[in-house]
């Protein structure tokens, strides 16, 4: 895939300055996808790394997904938008895809014994976690947009601290 195509893939990005670790994204996801408020069934994971550093993580739509190559049953397919689709009939729940994901974006269903990951709420038209994040910490944007925002934030931070 060309670099320009990769950069045009939309992913869920978390603004760690806004995220307060409320985990509402997890509840919204589990309600939208599984009709339950069980965070273990969420496709996004809210994590607290330090006492004051919170981040939400979903599938990163890797250019060459390791999870796809790790699956011994060929149950994982990459869709044109970069999303991962898991064939429940082929998946035996071995967990190799889960182990291989550097981002921890895949989980194992305790009900069906198959792996699952974020599909960016393709059935809703937009990720529900982004729509309902109370702090507006989540965005569904391209890698290109994320890079631009990151550079902008760094420059504003340098300018802000330059006067001190």
C-alpha positions in Angstrom: 0.0 0.0 0.0 1.3 3.5 -0.9 2.3 5.7 2.0 -0.4 8.3 1.0 -3.1 5.6 1.2 -1.9 4.5 4.6 -1.9 8.1 5.9 -5.5 8.6 4.6 -6.8 5.7 6.8 -8.9 7.0 9.7 -8.1 5.8 13.2 -9.3 6.7 16.7 -6.8 9.1 18.3 -6.9 10.0 22.0 -5.9 13.5 23.2 -4.2 12.6 26.5 -4.5 16.2 27.7 -8.3 15.8 27.6 -8.8 12.2 28.6 -9.6 11.8 32.2 -9.8 8.0 32.3 -13.6 7.9 32.8 -13.9 4.8 30.7 -17.2 5.9 29.2 -15.8 5.0 25.8 -15.6 1.4 27.0 -19.2 1.4 28.2 -20.5 3.1 25.1 -18.7 0.5 22.9 -20.0 -2.5 24.8 -23.5 -1.1 24.7 -23.3 -0.3 21.0 -21.7 -3.6 19.9 -22.8 -6.1 22.5 -25.9 -4.6 24.0 -24.4 -4.8 27.5 -22.4 -2.6 29.9 -19.6 -5.1 30.3 -16.3 -3.3 29.7 -14.6 -6.6 28.9 -16.7 -6.7 25.7 -15.5 -3.3 24.6 -13.4 -2.9 21.5 -11.6 0.2 22.8 -9.5 0.1 25.9 -9.1 2.9 28.4 -5.8 2.7 30.2 -4.2 4.6 33.1 -0.4 4.5 32.6 0.7 7.0 35.3 -1.3 8.6 38.0 -2.3 11.4 35.7 -1.8 9.9 32.2 -4.9 8.3 30.6 -5.2 7.0 27.1 -7.8 5.1 25.1 -6.5 2.6 22.5 -8.3 0.9 19.6 -7.1 -0.8 16.4 -4.4 1.2 14.7 -5.1 -0.1 11.2 -1.4 -1.1 10.8 0.0 -1.1 7.2 1.1 -4.7 7.5 -0.9 -6.1 10.5 1.1 -8.6 12.5 -2.2 -10.0 13.8 -3.2 -11.1 10.3 0.1 -12.9 9.7 0.0 -14.5 13.2 -3.3 -16.2 12.7 -2.7 -19.9 11.9 -6.3 -20.3 10.7 -6.4 -17.4 8.2 -9.4 -16.0 10.2 -8.2 -12.4 9.9 -8.8 -10.3 6.8 -7.8 -6.7 6.2 -10.6 -4.6 4.7 -9.9 -1.9 2.1 -10.1 0.9 4.8 -7.5 -1.0 6.9 -10.0 -2.3 9.4 -9.5 -5.9 10.7 -12.3 -8.4 10.2 -12.3 -11.7 12.1 -14.1 -14.7 10.6 -15.8 -16.2 13.6 -16.2 -19.5 11.8 -12.4 -19.9 11.3 -11.2 -18.4 14.5 -10.5 -21.0 17.2 -9.5 -18.5 19.9 -5.8 -19.5 20.1 -4.9 -15.9 20.9 -1.9 -15.6 18.6 -3.3 -12.5 17.1 -3.8 -11.0 20.5 -0.3 -11.8 21.6 1.2 -10.3 18.3 -0.6 -6.9 18.5 1.8 -4.3 19.9 -1.1 -2.1 20.8 -3.3 -4.6 22.7 -6.1 -3.8 20.4 -7.5 -7.4 20.1 -9.4 -9.3 22.8 -10.8 -12.7 23.3 -14.5 -13.2 23.7 -15.3 -15.2 26.8 -18.7 -16.0 25.3 -17.8 -17.4 21.9 -14.0 -18.0 22.4 -13.1 -15.9 19.3 -11.0 -12.8 18.9 -12.5 -9.4 18.3 -11.3 -5.9 17.7 -12.6 -2.4 16.9 -14.5 -2.2 13.5 -14.9 1.6 14.0 -18.7 1.1 14.3 -19.1 0.5 10.6 -22.7 -0.5 11.3 -23.3 3.0 12.9 -21.4 5.1 10.3 -19.1 6.6 13.0 -17.3 5.3 16.1 -19.8 5.7 19.0 -17.0 6.1 21.5 -15.9 9.2 19.7 -19.4 10.5 19.4 -20.2 10.2 23.1 -16.8 11.0 24.7 -17.8 13.6 27.4 -14.4 15.3 27.2 -14.1 15.2 23.4 -10.8 13.5 23.9 -11.4 11.0 21.1 -11.2 11.9 17.4 -11.7 9.7 14.3 -9.1 11.2 12.0 -6.5 10.3 9.4 -2.9 9.7 10.3 -2.1 12.8 8.2 -4.5 14.9 10.3 -3.1 13.4 13.5 0.4 14.2 12.5 -0.5 17.8 11.7 -2.3 18.2 15.1 0.7 16.7 16.9 3.1 19.2 15.3 0.8 22.0 16.0 0.6 21.0 19.7 4.3 20.7 20.0 4.9 24.2 18.4 2.3 25.7 20.7 3.9 24.1 23.7 7.3 25.4 22.7 5.9 28.9 22.1 4.1 28.9 25.4 7.2 27.8 27.4 9.5 30.1 25.4 8.4 33.1 27.3 9.2 31.7 30.7 
